[in-house]
């Protein structure tokens, strides 16, 4: 006999009575959570490898700073998703109610924080690369050396503030002000950052088509284009569902969106390796060599794979 489970949205207030009475199991939810858990574990391994290589074995440049922070955001998001999915599956399978919904909502808010950070970083690297294509002289001669670390620090601070607002205003029951915070997040995500990211990449593509491609790092731009594309395809649905959860919650839809977002965070290391290995089917180097070929800040005509391993830069 199949039992159904309908749990309230992770960010909506839940009473103790509701928590005590809910002991339903949905096989579909359990299967989706299992797939999400498996994809998340694979993504943790991939992003962990990227963090290790970019952090300690590949020379730093403005691009690697953004990608390194993006890997941190993806790793953090997947860690929270894997933990919450595992706890959710164990709690539902045992029907023990040991894991409270408020505890799961804390993991949800932390994953929301890192998910938004991914959007911020993709927008930042898209805008900076767009400026580099439009005004290359300024980037070579007048770009502040610490611009990338400063921008990433400010974006992490912004993500913390927004996640804190969602928690204190929406999750603690101040529903009369929740729509203001959600409206602000919705405007920032869908009316400012996402269009800015898309427009920047369109400008880059058009500008590069009209100029000489050999003067640009084609692999890096390919990575940016593919990462943004998969974020729009797999990451945006979760952002939309997060806002809808406060008004109309459908458990199955949320689980699917979380699965897609996990795919988005897990696929980035695969993109880096495939793009870095493209054109070199017999590349003897490891993942490190592929990353070097993608993120080495030089013209595409110069190969990185054949150069010696570069030590850690400060």
MIVEXZA-832925 format. One record per residue (C-alpha): x, y, z; residue in one letter. Coordinates in pm, whole numbers, plus 50000, padded with zeros to 5 digits. Example, Ala and Ser with C-alpha at 12.3 -4.5 7.8 and 13.67 -1.06 7.14 Angstrom:
512304955050780A513674989450714S
//
This chain:
500005000050000X501455033249895X501315062350130X501475098450020X503415125950185X502625162450144X505055183550343X504765221250381X507265243350204X510595245450384X510205282650441X506615283850570X505805284250943X504845249751078X503155242351407X504165214451640X500815197151586X501355195951211X504835181451256X503555154151491X500725143351262X502695140750936X503935105650875X503305099550508X505685084250257X505665092249887X507655067749675X508055093749398X509555119149639X511895092949780X513075083449429X513685119849331X515545126149657X517665095349588X518635107549242X519315142349383X521525126949651X523505106849394X524005136749162X524945158549458X527625134249574X529145133049225X529015171149210X530785173849545X533655152849412X533905173149091X533725207349257X536085195749530X538645186749263X538195220849100X538645238149435X541845218749503X543375224949163X542375261449122X543215269149481X546635253149504X547975241749166X546975266948899X548165302748865X545645328748977X544135354148741X540855373848740X538975345248573X540145318348814X539125340049110X535515340248988X535525303448894X537085294349228X534335313049413X531725297149186X533095262949276X532825272249645X529195282849594X528365251049401X530125229049656X528295246149943X524935243349768X525445206449693X526625199750048X523445214550193X521265196949934X522905163149998X522635167250376X518995178350370X518015151550116X519685124450321X518035135850643X514695139550467X514895104350321X515915088450651X513225107150843X510505097650596X511595061550560X511635056250937X508545077851000X510235087251326X509925124951298X513365128951455X514405155551206X512205185851251X510975205650955X512485236951102X515885219851095X515355211050729X514275246750656X517615258850794X519405237450535X517035250850272X517865286950353X521585279350346X521225263150005X519235293549889X522165315249998X524715295649794X522345292149497X521925329949476X525695333449501X526055313349183X523825338149000X525815367549138X529165352949030X528015343448681X526685378648634X529955393848760X532225373348534X529925379248236X529935416748289X533695418248342X534385397748029X531975419747836X533885450647948X537125433347851X535855427047500X534475462247455X537405480747615X540435457547608X542945485847660X541325495847989X541385459948114X545055455348024X546315488548158X543865503348409X541945474348561X542495473448941X544505443049037X542245433849330X538975440149147X537955403449129X538575395249498X536805427149608X533795420249385X533565384249510X533755395749873X530975421049818X528825394849647X529265370449935X528245398050176X525175406149964X524155369449953X524465367550334X522305398450383X519595385750148X519505351150306X519315367350649X516385388950540X514515358650411X515075340450740X514185368250980X511285382850781X509705352450615X510735321850813X510065336751156X506455344351073X506535381250982X504385373950679X503105409450637X506605421050539X507645389250361X506245400050026X508465431150038X511605409950076X510455385449811X509635413749575X513095428149625X514745394349564X512585388149261X513415422049113X517125417749178X517285382449035X514935383948738X514885420748644X518515430548708X521025402148735X519635376248494X519005401148210X522405417048273X524075383148252X522265373747931X522845407547762X526555406747853X527005372647694X525095383147382X527355413647348X530445391947394X529275367447129X528435394846876X531665413746942X533825382846906X532115372846583X532985406646435X536595406346555X539535382946524X538815352746742X542475343146768X543185372347002X540775359047263X540775328747491X538135308447311X538025281047573X537315305747852X534455321747661X533105287347572X533105278647944X531275310848031X528675305847758X528005269647855X527905276948229X525425305248180X523335284047943X523025255048187X522295278948473X519395293748276X518225258648188X518625240948523X519195267948787X516525293948714X513565269848775X514615266649139X514825304449174X511295307549038X509995279749259X511555295349568X509375326149525X506285305949441X506725284549753X505555313249970X502235314449786X501515280849620X503575250749724X503655218449524X506045193549679X506785173949360X507565205449162X509955217649429X511745184049443X512205184149063X513535219949067X515975210549342X517105181049131X517675203548829X519625228449041X521815200049166X522515190348804X523475226448731X525955228049019X527395194048934X527865199148561X530295228448579X533435207348648X532475185248353X532225216148132X535695227448239X537285193848160X535485188647827X536305223647702X539895221047821X540345187247651X538645197247327X540945193647028X543365172047226X541945136547217X545275122247323X545925147647595X548155130047845X547665155348120X545215152348403X542235173948492X544785199848602X546075203448248X542555207548111X541845234948364X545125251948279X544205252447911X540845268547993X541795294248253X545345303648160X545135340848080X546705341147732X545705339347368X543965307947254X546665300747001X549155293647278X548765259847435X548805256047810X548845218547827X552445216147723X553765240647978X555195229748312X552915229348613X552585263848762X552825267849134X550375285049357X550155322449317X549465345849599X
//
